[in-house]
Amino acid sequence: MHVLSLDQNKRFVFRLDDNHFEEFQNQLKPGEEKVVRFQLTTAQTREYRNDRNLRNEMLSTTYKIRFAKPITGVNPDGSPKYEFIATNIFPEEASLDELIDVYRDRWNAKASYDYLKNDLMIEQFSEKSFKGILRELYAAWMVFNSTASMAAVIQKTHEELVFENDNDQKIILEKLEEYIHELEVDYSAVFKKCTNDFIKMYREKNAIKRGRLLDQAMAKVEKKLLPIMLIRESLKQKVESRRSDNI
């Protein structure tokens, strides 16, 4: 927000959580908006304390931000559903209804990127041509859907997933989360190897060789990627369960 606020050529729309800028959130009702000038506090800039120059610059800057609570729908109890947003697109540039459209476009872009990064394990494309990018997308999509469908079959046929007799109940939450992080690294690496196998299959022009490569790619998905996915999802469920118990 600091960097974009100082650039007159950049426009932003941020969705904020309940704990962000509470003093301004509490001043607005659903459907209302307000343009305010303010300075950040030392508490709000604490995470930048190691960069003294940046922090001093942030503390000395006066920000002009438009805060709004656009109504985006209706809750089951009939109350309005809303989001709290911060933007440097001011009322003379766009109405609140137009801001909602901007926010929805932003959210669709974010959801698509999240799918690419976390499901298809693509943060950037290795291919440059349009055909190559499509091939990479199809390959990652095949790996993800094949693994997910296999996992769904196992989940239907087993009441307990992966850890029937494990000792993980004795492991503290931090250790579980650390293990999940290690699994994420392994999962991402194996996923990309499987994706490359599908890309090779798509590039092969000989039908017989293509079928053989497909069988090899599916075998790697089942034997190497699927076990990691099952353990990862099982541990995530345990972490969420522990968090719920603690709450």
C-alpha positions as CSV (number, residue, x, y, z in Angstrom):
1,M,0.0,0.0,0.0
2,H,2.9,2.3,0.8
3,V,4.6,1.9,-2.5
4,L,1.4,2.1,-4.6
5,S,0.2,5.1,-2.7
6,L,3.2,7.1,-3.7
7,D,2.9,6.2,-7.4
8,Q,0.3,8.4,-9.0
9,N,0.0,6.1,-12.0
10,K,-0.9,3.0,-10.0
11,R,-4.4,2.1,-8.8
12,F,-5.1,-0.6,-6.2
13,V,-8.1,-2.3,-4.5
14,F,-7.2,-4.3,-1.4
15,R,-9.6,-6.5,0.5
16,L,-8.8,-6.1,4.3
17,D,-9.4,-8.6,7.1
18,D,-11.4,-7.7,10.3
19,N,-8.2,-6.7,12.2
20,H,-7.0,-4.3,9.5
21,F,-7.7,-0.6,10.2
22,E,-10.3,-1.3,12.7
23,E,-10.7,2.4,13.6
24,F,-12.0,3.0,10.1
25,Q,-14.0,-0.2,9.8
26,N,-16.0,0.7,12.9
27,Q,-16.9,4.1,11.4
28,L,-18.6,2.6,8.4
29,K,-21.8,0.7,8.0
30,P,-22.4,-1.8,5.1
31,G,-22.8,0.2,1.9
32,E,-20.9,3.3,3.2
33,E,-17.5,4.7,2.3
34,K,-15.1,7.4,3.5
35,V,-12.0,9.1,2.2
36,V,-9.5,9.7,5.0
37,R,-6.0,11.0,5.5
38,F,-3.9,9.3,8.1
39,Q,-0.4,8.2,9.2
40,L,0.6,4.7,10.2
41,T,1.5,4.0,13.8
42,T,4.7,2.3,15.1
43,A,2.6,-0.8,15.9
44,Q,1.4,-1.0,12.3
45,T,4.9,-0.8,10.9
46,R,6.6,-3.1,13.5
47,E,7.3,-5.8,10.9
48,Y,9.5,-3.4,9.0
49,R,11.7,-2.5,12.0
50,N,14.7,-4.1,10.5
51,D,14.5,-1.7,7.5
52,R,14.8,1.6,9.4
53,N,14.8,3.9,6.3
54,L,11.6,2.3,5.0
55,R,9.9,2.4,8.3
56,N,10.8,6.0,8.9
57,E,9.5,6.8,5.4
58,M,6.2,5.0,6.2
59,L,5.8,6.7,9.5
60,S,6.3,10.2,8.0
61,T,4.0,9.6,5.0
62,T,0.4,10.9,5.1
63,Y,-1.8,8.5,3.2
64,K,-5.0,9.4,1.4
65,I,-7.1,6.3,1.1
66,R,-10.8,5.5,0.3
67,F,-12.2,3.0,2.7
68,A,-15.5,1.3,1.8
69,K,-17.8,-1.5,2.8
70,P,-19.5,-2.5,-0.5
71,I,-22.4,-4.9,-0.1
72,T,-21.7,-8.1,-2.1
73,G,-24.8,-10.2,-1.2
74,V,-27.1,-11.3,1.6
75,N,-26.3,-13.7,4.5
76,P,-28.7,-16.5,5.4
77,D,-30.1,-14.5,8.3
78,G,-31.0,-11.6,6.0
79,S,-28.2,-9.3,7.0
80,P,-26.1,-7.7,4.2
81,K,-22.9,-9.5,3.2
82,Y,-20.0,-7.0,2.6
83,E,-16.3,-6.7,2.2
84,F,-14.0,-4.0,3.7
85,I,-11.7,-2.6,1.1
86,A,-9.1,0.1,0.8
87,T,-8.4,1.8,-2.5
88,N,-6.8,4.9,-4.1
89,I,-9.6,5.0,-6.7
90,F,-11.6,7.9,-5.4
91,P,-15.4,8.7,-5.7
92,E,-14.8,11.1,-8.6
93,E,-13.2,8.3,-10.5
94,A,-15.5,5.4,-9.7
95,S,-18.8,4.8,-7.8
96,L,-19.1,2.2,-5.1
97,D,-21.0,-0.1,-7.5
98,E,-18.1,0.2,-10.0
99,L,-15.7,-0.6,-7.2
100,I,-17.5,-3.9,-6.5
101,D,-17.0,-4.8,-10.2
102,V,-13.3,-4.0,-9.9
103,Y,-13.1,-6.0,-6.7
104,R,-14.8,-9.0,-8.3
105,D,-12.4,-8.9,-11.3
106,R,-9.5,-8.8,-8.9
107,W,-10.8,-11.7,-6.9
108,N,-11.3,-13.8,-10.0
109,A,-7.7,-13.1,-11.0
110,K,-6.5,-14.0,-7.5
111,A,-8.5,-17.3,-7.5
112,S,-7.1,-18.3,-10.9
113,Y,-3.6,-17.6,-9.8
114,D,-4.2,-19.5,-6.6
115,Y,-5.4,-22.5,-8.6
116,L,-2.3,-22.3,-10.9
117,K,0.2,-22.0,-8.0
118,N,-1.3,-24.3,-5.3
119,D,-3.1,-27.0,-7.4
120,L,-1.2,-27.1,-10.7
121,M,2.1,-26.1,-9.1
122,I,2.8,-23.5,-11.8
123,E,4.3,-20.2,-10.6
124,Q,5.7,-19.4,-14.0
125,F,5.6,-21.1,-17.3
126,S,8.7,-22.7,-18.6
127,E,7.3,-22.6,-22.2
128,K,7.2,-19.4,-24.1
129,S,4.9,-20.1,-27.1
130,F,1.1,-20.2,-26.7
131,K,1.0,-23.9,-27.8
132,G,3.7,-24.7,-25.2
133,I,1.9,-22.9,-22.4
134,L,-1.3,-24.8,-23.3
135,R,0.6,-28.1,-23.3
136,E,2.1,-27.3,-19.9
137,L,-1.4,-26.4,-18.5
138,Y,-2.9,-29.6,-19.9
139,A,-0.1,-31.7,-18.4
140,A,-0.4,-30.2,-14.9
141,W,-4.2,-30.4,-15.1
142,M,-4.0,-34.1,-16.0
143,V,-1.6,-34.8,-13.0
144,F,-3.8,-32.9,-10.6
145,N,-7.1,-34.5,-11.6
146,S,-5.6,-38.0,-11.9
147,T,-4.2,-37.7,-8.3
148,A,-7.4,-36.2,-6.9
149,S,-9.6,-38.9,-8.5
150,M,-7.3,-41.7,-7.1
151,A,-7.4,-40.1,-3.7
152,A,-11.2,-39.9,-3.9
153,V,-11.5,-43.6,-4.5
154,I,-9.2,-44.4,-1.5
155,Q,-11.2,-42.1,0.7
156,K,-14.4,-43.9,-0.1
157,T,-13.0,-47.3,0.6
158,H,-11.1,-46.5,3.8
159,E,-12.6,-45.0,6.9
160,E,-9.2,-43.9,8.2
161,L,-6.8,-42.3,5.9
162,V,-3.1,-43.3,6.0
163,F,-2.5,-43.0,9.7
164,E,-4.6,-45.7,11.4
165,N,-2.0,-46.7,14.0
166,D,0.2,-43.6,14.0
167,N,1.8,-41.9,16.9
168,D,1.2,-38.4,15.5
169,Q,-1.2,-37.6,18.3
170,K,1.8,-37.1,20.5
171,I,3.4,-34.6,18.1
172,I,2.8,-30.9,18.9
173,L,1.1,-28.7,16.4
174,E,4.3,-26.9,15.4
175,K,6.0,-30.2,14.5
176,L,3.0,-31.3,12.3
177,E,3.1,-28.0,10.5
178,E,6.9,-28.3,10.0
179,Y,6.4,-31.8,8.5
180,I,3.6,-30.5,6.3
181,H,6.0,-27.9,4.9
182,E,8.5,-30.6,4.1
183,L,5.8,-32.6,2.4
184,E,4.8,-29.6,0.4
185,V,8.4,-29.3,-1.0
186,D,8.4,-33.0,-1.9
187,Y,4.9,-32.9,-3.4
188,S,5.8,-29.9,-5.5
189,A,9.0,-31.6,-6.8
190,V,7.3,-34.9,-7.7
191,F,4.3,-33.1,-9.2
192,K,6.5,-31.2,-11.6
193,K,8.3,-34.4,-12.6
194,C,5.0,-36.0,-13.3
195,T,4.0,-32.9,-15.3
196,N,7.1,-33.2,-17.4
197,D,6.2,-36.8,-18.1
198,F,2.9,-35.8,-19.5
199,I,4.5,-33.0,-21.6
200,K,6.8,-35.7,-23.1
201,M,3.8,-37.8,-23.9
202,Y,2.0,-34.8,-25.6
203,R,5.1,-34.1,-27.7
204,E,5.4,-37.7,-28.9
205,K,4.0,-38.2,-32.4
206,N,4.2,-42.0,-32.5
207,A,0.9,-43.4,-31.1
208,I,2.4,-46.5,-29.7
209,K,5.2,-44.7,-27.9
210,R,2.6,-42.1,-26.7
211,G,0.5,-44.8,-25.1
212,R,3.6,-46.3,-23.4
213,L,4.6,-42.8,-22.0
214,L,1.0,-42.3,-20.8
215,D,1.2,-45.6,-18.8
216,Q,4.5,-44.6,-17.3
217,A,3.3,-41.2,-16.3
218,M,0.1,-42.6,-14.7
219,A,2.2,-45.2,-12.8
220,K,4.4,-42.4,-11.4
221,V,1.4,-40.4,-10.3
222,E,-0.1,-43.4,-8.5
223,K,3.1,-44.8,-6.9
224,K,5.0,-41.6,-6.1
225,L,2.7,-38.6,-6.1
226,L,-0.5,-40.1,-4.6
227,P,1.1,-41.3,-1.3
228,I,2.6,-37.9,-0.6
229,M,-0.8,-36.3,-1.3
230,L,-2.6,-38.6,1.0
231,I,-0.2,-38.0,3.9
232,R,-0.3,-34.3,3.3
233,E,-4.1,-34.1,3.3
234,S,-4.3,-36.3,6.4
235,L,-1.8,-34.2,8.3
236,K,-3.7,-31.0,7.3
237,Q,-6.9,-32.5,8.7
238,K,-5.1,-33.3,12.0
239,V,-3.7,-29.7,12.2
240,E,-7.2,-28.2,11.6
241,S,-8.7,-30.6,14.1
242,R,-6.1,-29.6,16.7
243,R,-6.6,-25.9,16.0
244,S,-10.4,-26.4,16.5
245,D,-9.8,-28.2,19.8
246,N,-7.5,-25.4,21.0
247,I,-10.0,-22.8,20.1
